[in-house]
Amino acid sequence: MIVVTTPTGQIGSRLVRELSERGESVRVIARTPDALDPEVRESVEVVAGSHADPAVLDAALAGADALFWLVPPGRSAAGALAYYLDFTEPAVAAIRRHGVGHVVGVTSAGHGYARPAGVLSAAFAMDERLAASGAAYRALSLPFYLENLLGQAEGIRERGVFSLAAPGDRPFATVATSDVAVEAAELLTARDWSGREDVPLFGPDRLTLEQLAAVMSEELGRTVAYRPMSIDELASAMRAGGATEQAVRDTTEMFAAQVDGIYDADWARAKTGATDVRSWCRTVLARRV
Protein backbone atom coordinates (compact mmCIF):
# COMPACT_ATOMS: atom_id res chain seq x y z
CA MET A 1 0.00 0.00 0.00
CA ILE A 2 1.30 3.43 -1.02
CA VAL A 3 -0.06 6.50 0.76
CA VAL A 4 -0.19 9.77 -1.20
CA THR A 5 -0.60 13.21 0.35
CA THR A 6 -1.94 16.22 -1.61
CA PRO A 7 -3.78 14.01 -4.15
CA THR A 8 -5.61 16.97 -5.69
CA GLY A 9 -2.46 19.03 -6.29
CA GLN A 10 -0.36 19.38 -9.43
CA ILE A 11 2.05 16.61 -8.44
CA GLY A 12 -0.17 14.43 -6.28
CA SER A 13 -3.00 14.10 -8.78
CA ARG A 14 -0.63 13.00 -11.55
CA LEU A 15 1.16 10.65 -9.16
CA VAL A 16 -2.08 8.89 -8.18
CA ARG A 17 -2.82 8.25 -11.86
CA GLU A 18 0.73 6.98 -12.47
CA LEU A 19 0.56 4.56 -9.54
CA SER A 20 -2.91 3.32 -10.42
CA GLU A 21 -1.84 2.64 -14.00
CA ARG A 22 1.04 0.56 -12.63
CA GLY A 23 -1.39 -1.58 -10.62
CA GLU A 24 -0.33 -0.28 -7.21
CA SER A 25 -2.70 -0.15 -4.24
CA VAL A 26 -3.08 3.52 -3.32
CA ARG A 27 -4.52 5.27 -0.28
CA VAL A 28 -4.83 9.07 -0.34
CA ILE A 29 -5.13 11.68 2.38
CA ALA A 30 -7.51 14.36 1.15
CA ARG A 31 -8.67 17.40 3.08
CA THR A 32 -11.59 17.71 0.64
CA PRO A 33 -12.38 14.27 -0.82
CA ASP A 34 -15.09 15.78 -3.04
CA ALA A 35 -12.33 17.57 -4.96
CA LEU A 36 -10.92 14.25 -6.14
CA ASP A 37 -11.68 13.20 -9.68
CA PRO A 38 -14.60 10.69 -9.55
CA GLU A 39 -12.52 8.04 -11.31
CA VAL A 40 -9.76 8.52 -8.75
CA ARG A 41 -12.18 8.14 -5.84
CA GLU A 42 -13.29 4.80 -7.26
CA SER A 43 -9.75 3.46 -7.65
CA VAL A 44 -8.16 4.44 -4.32
CA GLU A 45 -8.83 4.32 -0.60
CA VAL A 46 -9.58 7.77 0.81
CA VAL A 47 -8.77 9.04 4.29
CA ALA A 48 -10.41 12.42 4.85
CA GLY A 49 -8.55 15.16 6.68
CA SER A 50 -5.25 16.98 6.90
CA HIS A 51 -1.93 15.16 6.89
CA ALA A 52 -0.85 17.44 9.74
CA ASP A 53 -3.35 15.60 11.96
CA PRO A 54 -1.89 12.62 13.91
CA ALA A 55 -5.22 10.78 13.91
CA VAL A 56 -5.53 11.12 10.14
CA LEU A 57 -1.94 9.92 9.70
CA ASP A 58 -2.62 6.90 11.91
CA ALA A 59 -5.63 5.97 9.82
CA ALA A 60 -3.71 6.41 6.56
CA LEU A 61 -0.41 4.77 7.47
CA ALA A 62 -1.79 1.59 9.07
CA GLY A 63 -0.39 -1.25 6.96
CA ALA A 64 1.35 1.13 4.53
CA ASP A 65 4.57 0.20 2.75
CA ALA A 66 5.46 3.66 1.47
CA LEU A 67 4.49 7.31 1.80
CA PHE A 68 4.61 10.21 -0.66
CA TRP A 69 5.09 13.37 1.39
CA LEU A 70 4.47 16.93 0.25
CA VAL A 71 3.78 19.91 2.50
CA PRO A 72 1.07 21.97 0.77
CA PRO A 73 1.53 25.69 0.11
CA GLY A 74 1.03 27.74 3.25
CA ARG A 75 0.19 31.13 1.85
CA SER A 76 -1.32 32.35 5.12
CA ALA A 77 1.30 30.76 7.40
CA ALA A 78 3.06 33.10 9.78
CA GLY A 79 6.44 31.48 9.12
CA ALA A 80 7.76 28.75 6.84
CA LEU A 81 9.82 26.77 9.36
CA ALA A 82 7.03 26.40 11.90
CA TYR A 83 4.57 25.59 9.13
CA TYR A 84 6.74 22.84 7.64
CA LEU A 85 7.53 21.29 11.00
CA ASP A 86 3.91 21.44 12.18
CA PHE A 87 3.18 19.07 9.30
CA THR A 88 6.31 16.98 9.53
CA GLU A 89 6.71 16.20 13.23
CA PRO A 90 3.40 14.27 13.45
CA ALA A 91 4.36 12.43 10.25
CA VAL A 92 7.72 11.33 11.66
CA ALA A 93 6.02 9.96 14.76
CA ALA A 94 3.39 8.14 12.67
CA ILE A 95 6.01 6.68 10.31
CA ARG A 96 7.78 5.23 13.35
CA ARG A 97 4.58 3.91 14.94
CA HIS A 98 3.49 2.10 11.80
CA GLY A 99 6.91 0.98 10.57
CA VAL A 100 6.56 2.57 7.12
CA GLY A 101 9.59 1.42 5.17
CA HIS A 102 9.98 4.03 2.42
CA VAL A 103 9.23 7.75 2.15
CA VAL A 104 9.58 9.99 -0.90
CA GLY A 105 9.43 13.69 -0.08
CA VAL A 106 9.14 16.77 -2.27
CA THR A 107 11.74 19.35 -1.28
CA SER A 108 14.10 21.95 -2.72
CA ALA A 109 17.37 21.53 -4.51
CA GLY A 110 20.36 23.13 -2.82
CA HIS A 111 21.02 21.00 0.27
CA GLY A 112 24.15 22.21 2.01
CA TYR A 113 23.61 25.88 1.18
CA ALA A 114 25.28 27.78 4.00
CA ARG A 115 23.10 30.92 4.14
CA PRO A 116 19.48 31.42 5.20
CA ALA A 117 17.15 30.53 2.32
CA GLY A 118 13.72 31.13 3.80
CA VAL A 119 11.16 28.63 2.54
CA LEU A 120 13.95 26.45 1.12
CA SER A 121 15.66 26.25 4.51
CA ALA A 122 12.34 25.12 6.00
CA ALA A 123 12.18 22.33 3.40
CA PHE A 124 15.71 21.26 4.30
CA ALA A 125 14.71 21.08 7.98
CA MET A 126 11.77 18.88 6.96
CA ASP A 127 14.16 16.53 5.16
CA GLU A 128 16.33 16.12 8.25
CA ARG A 129 13.30 15.14 10.32
CA LEU A 130 12.02 12.65 7.75
CA ALA A 131 15.45 11.12 7.26
CA ALA A 132 15.57 10.45 11.02
CA SER A 133 12.18 8.70 11.01
CA GLY A 134 13.62 5.21 10.52
CA ALA A 135 12.26 4.90 6.97
CA ALA A 136 14.44 4.91 3.88
CA TYR A 137 14.12 8.44 2.50
CA ARG A 138 14.45 9.94 -0.96
CA ALA A 139 14.28 13.72 -1.13
CA LEU A 140 13.13 14.81 -4.59
CA SER A 141 15.17 18.01 -4.75
CA LEU A 142 13.64 20.50 -7.15
CA PRO A 143 14.16 23.98 -8.58
CA PHE A 144 11.40 26.43 -9.62
CA TYR A 145 8.21 24.71 -10.83
CA LEU A 146 7.11 25.79 -14.31
CA GLU A 147 3.54 25.55 -12.99
CA ASN A 148 4.28 28.47 -10.65
CA LEU A 149 4.05 30.64 -13.75
CA LEU A 150 0.36 29.75 -14.08
CA GLY A 151 -0.25 32.17 -11.23
CA GLN A 152 0.67 34.91 -13.72
CA ALA A 153 -1.56 33.61 -16.52
CA GLU A 154 -3.71 36.72 -16.44
CA GLY A 155 -0.71 39.02 -16.83
CA ILE A 156 0.62 36.90 -19.68
CA ARG A 157 -2.77 36.88 -21.38
CA GLU A 158 -3.81 40.51 -20.81
CA ARG A 159 -0.50 42.39 -20.73
CA GLY A 160 1.99 40.01 -22.32
CA VAL A 161 4.34 40.07 -19.33
CA PHE A 162 5.48 38.00 -16.36
CA SER A 163 7.82 38.89 -13.50
CA LEU A 164 9.99 37.23 -10.88
CA ALA A 165 12.60 38.48 -8.45
CA ALA A 166 15.42 37.12 -10.60
CA PRO A 167 17.63 38.53 -13.37
CA GLY A 168 16.47 37.91 -16.91
CA ASP A 169 19.86 37.22 -18.46
CA ARG A 170 21.06 34.28 -16.33
CA PRO A 171 20.05 30.61 -16.69
CA PHE A 172 17.06 29.88 -14.49
CA ALA A 173 16.47 26.32 -13.31
CA THR A 174 12.96 24.90 -13.75
CA VAL A 175 11.11 21.59 -13.68
CA ALA A 176 7.63 20.47 -14.74
CA THR A 177 5.46 18.93 -12.04
CA SER A 178 4.50 16.07 -14.36
CA ASP A 179 8.14 14.95 -14.38
CA VAL A 180 8.22 15.09 -10.58
CA ALA A 181 5.21 12.78 -10.41
CA VAL A 182 6.81 10.29 -12.80
CA GLU A 183 10.05 10.18 -10.79
CA ALA A 184 8.12 9.79 -7.54
CA ALA A 185 6.15 6.90 -9.06
CA GLU A 186 9.37 5.18 -10.10
CA LEU A 187 10.79 5.40 -6.58
CA LEU A 188 7.59 4.42 -4.81
CA THR A 189 7.02 1.45 -7.11
CA ALA A 190 10.57 0.09 -6.97
CA ARG A 191 11.27 0.43 -3.25
CA ASP A 192 14.63 -1.30 -3.79
CA TRP A 193 16.54 1.50 -2.08
CA SER A 194 17.64 2.15 1.47
CA GLY A 195 19.13 4.92 3.57
CA ARG A 196 18.82 8.61 2.75
CA GLU A 197 19.60 10.23 -0.58
CA ASP A 198 18.81 13.58 -2.20
CA VAL A 199 17.58 13.16 -5.78
CA PRO A 200 17.88 16.42 -7.76
CA LEU A 201 15.47 16.54 -10.71
CA PHE A 202 15.64 19.42 -13.21
CA GLY A 203 14.12 20.13 -16.57
CA PRO A 204 16.23 19.64 -19.72
CA ASP A 205 16.55 23.36 -20.56
CA ARG A 206 19.13 25.89 -19.43
CA LEU A 207 17.24 28.99 -20.52
CA THR A 208 17.38 32.49 -19.13
CA LEU A 209 14.04 34.01 -18.22
CA GLU A 210 14.33 36.27 -21.26
CA GLN A 211 14.78 33.18 -23.43
CA LEU A 212 11.85 31.53 -21.66
CA ALA A 213 9.73 34.56 -22.57
CA ALA A 214 10.82 34.21 -26.20
CA VAL A 215 9.73 30.56 -26.24
CA MET A 216 6.39 31.57 -24.71
CA SER A 217 5.97 34.16 -27.46
CA GLU A 218 6.61 31.61 -30.18
CA GLU A 219 4.30 28.97 -28.73
CA LEU A 220 1.47 31.34 -27.80
CA GLY A 221 1.65 33.34 -31.02
CA ARG A 222 1.86 36.67 -29.18
CA THR A 223 4.64 38.75 -27.65
CA VAL A 224 5.48 37.90 -24.05
CA ALA A 225 8.16 39.86 -22.18
CA TYR A 226 9.98 39.15 -18.95
CA ARG A 227 10.27 42.04 -16.51
CA PRO A 228 12.47 41.38 -13.47
CA MET A 229 11.55 42.85 -10.13
CA SER A 230 13.95 43.61 -7.30
CA ILE A 231 13.86 41.89 -3.93
CA ASP A 232 12.68 45.19 -2.41
CA GLU A 233 9.84 45.39 -4.93
CA LEU A 234 8.81 41.84 -4.07
CA ALA A 235 8.85 42.65 -0.36
CA SER A 236 6.76 45.79 -0.89
CA ALA A 237 4.20 43.91 -2.97
CA MET A 238 3.91 41.19 -0.31
CA ARG A 239 3.43 43.75 2.48
CA ALA A 240 0.79 45.52 0.43
CA GLY A 241 -1.00 42.17 0.13
CA GLY A 242 -1.03 41.73 3.90
CA ALA A 243 1.88 39.29 4.35
CA THR A 244 3.57 39.10 7.75
CA GLU A 245 7.15 40.26 8.09
CA GLN A 246 8.26 36.65 8.63
CA ALA A 247 6.51 35.57 5.44
CA VAL A 248 8.19 38.42 3.58
CA ARG A 249 11.56 37.35 4.96
CA ASP A 250 10.98 33.69 4.08
CA THR A 251 10.08 34.55 0.47
CA THR A 252 12.73 37.19 -0.16
CA GLU A 253 15.44 34.96 1.31
CA MET A 254 14.31 32.18 -1.02
CA PHE A 255 14.60 34.35 -4.13
CA ALA A 256 17.90 35.84 -2.94
CA ALA A 257 19.27 32.31 -2.53
CA GLN A 258 18.12 31.39 -6.05
CA VAL A 259 19.92 34.43 -7.44
CA ASP A 260 22.97 33.49 -5.35
CA GLY A 261 23.16 30.08 -7.05
CA ILE A 262 21.65 27.75 -4.44
CA TYR A 263 20.65 25.32 -7.21
CA ASP A 264 23.92 25.33 -9.14
CA ALA A 265 25.64 22.31 -7.57
CA ASP A 266 22.54 20.14 -7.91
CA TRP A 267 21.92 21.35 -11.46
CA ALA A 268 25.32 19.98 -12.45
CA ARG A 269 24.46 16.44 -11.27
CA ALA A 270 20.67 16.30 -11.53
CA LYS A 271 18.47 13.76 -13.25
CA THR A 272 16.79 15.32 -16.26
CA GLY A 273 13.04 15.33 -16.68
CA ALA A 274 11.41 14.74 -20.06
CA THR A 275 9.40 17.97 -20.30
CA ASP A 276 11.14 20.93 -21.92
CA VAL A 277 9.90 24.50 -21.69
CA ARG A 278 8.61 24.58 -25.25
CA SER A 279 6.42 21.51 -24.87
CA TRP A 280 5.22 22.74 -21.47
CA CYS A 281 4.17 26.07 -22.98
CA ARG A 282 2.37 24.26 -25.78
CA THR A 283 0.54 21.68 -23.66
CA VAL A 284 0.03 23.41 -20.30
CA LEU A 285 0.43 27.19 -20.48
CA ALA A 286 -1.49 27.59 -23.75
CA ARG A 287 -4.58 26.10 -22.11
CA ARG A 288 -4.55 28.80 -19.42
CA VAL A 289 -3.86 31.91 -21.45
N, C-alpha and C positions, 0 to 999 in steps of 0.2 A: 504494500500500500504506500502510495506517494501522496503526501499532503502538500497542497499548493495554497499559499497566501495570495492576497490581491487578485483573485481570479477574474475580476471584471476590468482590470487595468490593461495597459498596452502590452506589457510583457506577460502577465499572468493569464490573460484570456488566450493568447496565442499558445502559451505553454500547455494549457489544459487540452487544447485541440491536438497538439503534437503528441502528448502522452497518450491520449485516447486512441489516436490513429495507430500507435505502436502497441496497443493492446494492454496498456498498463491499467491497474486499478488506481483510481484517483479519488481523493477526498479533498474538498475545498473548504476554506474558511471564508465566509462571505458576510460582511456587515449587512448587506442588503441582498438577500438571495433572489428577490424578484428582479434584480438587475442582470442576473445571469441569462444568457441565451437559453431559450426553452430546450434546445437540443442538448446543451451542456448539462442542464439540470437533470435530464433524463439519463445521462451517461455517467454521472459522478455522484458520490455521496456528498451531502452538504451539511456543514456545521455552521449555524447562524451565529454571528457575533463578531467581535473584534479580536484580532490575534494579539492584542495587548492584555487580554483577559485570561488569567490563569485557568479559570473553569472552562473556557472555550478551548484553550490549548489542550487541557486534559482530555476533553471529549474528542478532539481532532487527532491527537497523537497516540491514542491507545491503539496498540498493534501496528503502528506505522513503521515502515522500513526507512523512509527518507522524507526530508522536508525541504521545500523551496521557500526561502525566506526573503521577503522584501518589505522594508518599512515604507508605508505609503507617504506621499507628500504631506507635510505638516505646515500648510500655509499660515495657519493661525497660531502655531506653536510659539511660546515665548522664547525658547532657545533650542537649537538643534541638538546639542549633546543630551540634555535632559529628555527631549522627545525621543531620540533614538534609543536611549537606554531604558526609558519607560516601556518601550515595546520589547526590548531584547532581554532584559533581566528575567521576566517571567518565562520567556521562551527557553532560556538556558536551563532554568530549573525544571521545566516540563520535559525537555530533551533528556535530561538526566533521569527523571522519574520513570520515563517510559522506554529508556534504552534505545532511542532512535539512533541508527547507525551512521547515517549520512545526511549532511546538510549542505545545500547549495545556497549561497547568499548573494544578493545583488548589492554591490558596493562601488566605490570609486577606484579608478586607477590612481597610482601615485603613492602607494605605501612606502613609508620611510622618509617622506618629505619632512624636513626638520622644522618648518615654520608653521604657525597657525594657519589652518585652511578652512575654518568655518564649518560648513555643512560636511565637507569632505573629511575633516578631522573627526566629526561625529560618526561618520560611517566607518572610519578606521577603528574607533573605539568599539563599535558594534562588532567588528570582525574579531577583535581580541577576545571579547566575551564569548562569542560563538565558538571560536577555536578552542576555548577552555571548557567546553560543555561535555567533552568526552566523545562526541561524534567526530567522524572524519569530516573535514570542512573544506569546501572549495569556494573561494571568494571570487565571483565574477567581477573583475575590476575594469570599470568602464569609464570612457570619457563622456563628452556632451552628447545627449541623445538627440538625434535628428528630429524626433517627435516633439522636442521642446519648442521647435520653431512653429508648430501648429498653433501655439498660443498667440502668435503674431500673424495669423492668417488674415485677419481683417486688414491690418496695415499693409500686408503684401497685396491683397486684393484691391483695396480702395486707394492706397497711396503709392504702391509700388516700392515699399521700403521695409526693411527690418533692421533691428539694432540689438547689439549686445555690448557688454563692457569688455571688449577685447579689440585689439588692433585688426584692421582689415587686410594688412599686407603680410601677415605671418601665417604659416600653416596652422590650422585649427582642427583638433582631433574630434571626430564624431563616430557614432555607431547607430545603426538602426535597431529598434527594439525587437523587430522580428528575428534578427540574428542572435540577440541575447536569448530569446526563447528557445531557439534551435539548440544553442550550446548548452543551455540548462537542461533541456530534454536529453541530450546525449549523456550528460553527467549523471542525471537522475536515473536513467535507464540502465547504464552500465554498472554503476556502483562497484567497480573493481579497483577502487582507489582508497587510500588510507591517509592518515595524517592531515596536515594543513598545507594548502597551497593556494597562492594567489594566481588567478587565471586572467590576465589582461586580454580583452577582446575589443578590437578597433575595426572601424570600417576600412575598406581598401584604398580610399582616397587620401591624398595629402594636400588638400586644397586650402587656400586662404579663404577668408570670408568674402573677400571681393570676388574671387573665382567662383565660390559657391553661389553668389548672387548672379554671376554671368550664366551659370548652368541653369539656375531657376528661370532666368529670362528666356533662355533658349527653349526650355521644356514647357513653360507656360505661355509662350508666344506673346509676352509683354515685357517691358523693361522693369527689372527689379534691381534696386540699389541697396548696398549695405552702408549704413551710417553708424559708425562706432560712437558709443557714449563713454564718458569718463566714469571712474569709480565714484567720484563725487556726484555726478549726475544721477547715477544709479541710486546712491544713498538718498538723495533728495527726493527722487521719485517714490522710493519705498516709504519714506517718512510721510510724504503727502498722501500716500495710500493707507496710512494708519499703522504701519509696521512698528514693532517695538525696537528699541535701540539694539537689543541683543540680536533680533532677527536681521536688522540692517548689518550688524557686524558679521554675523554668520554668512550672509550672502556676499558682502563685499570682500571678505577674506577669501571666499571660494573663488571669485572671479580674479582677484589679485594673484592667487596661487596658480590659476590656469595661465595667466599672462606670464608668470614667473617660470613656467615650464614644469609644473608638477607632473604632467603626463609624459614628459619626454622619455624617461628611462623605460617606462612600460611600453610606449609606442614603438621603441626599437626592437622589442622582443615579443610583441603581442601576437596572438592568433588573429587571423583576418576574417571578418565576416564576409558574406557573399553579396551584401547589398551596397552598391555604390550610390553616390549622391544623385547622379543622373536618373537612375532607375527609381530611386526613392521619390524624387520630385515628380516623376511621371506617374507612379502608381499610388502614391500617398498624398503628397502635397496638392497635386492637381485636383484631387477630389474635394479639397477643402477651400480652394480659392477660386 
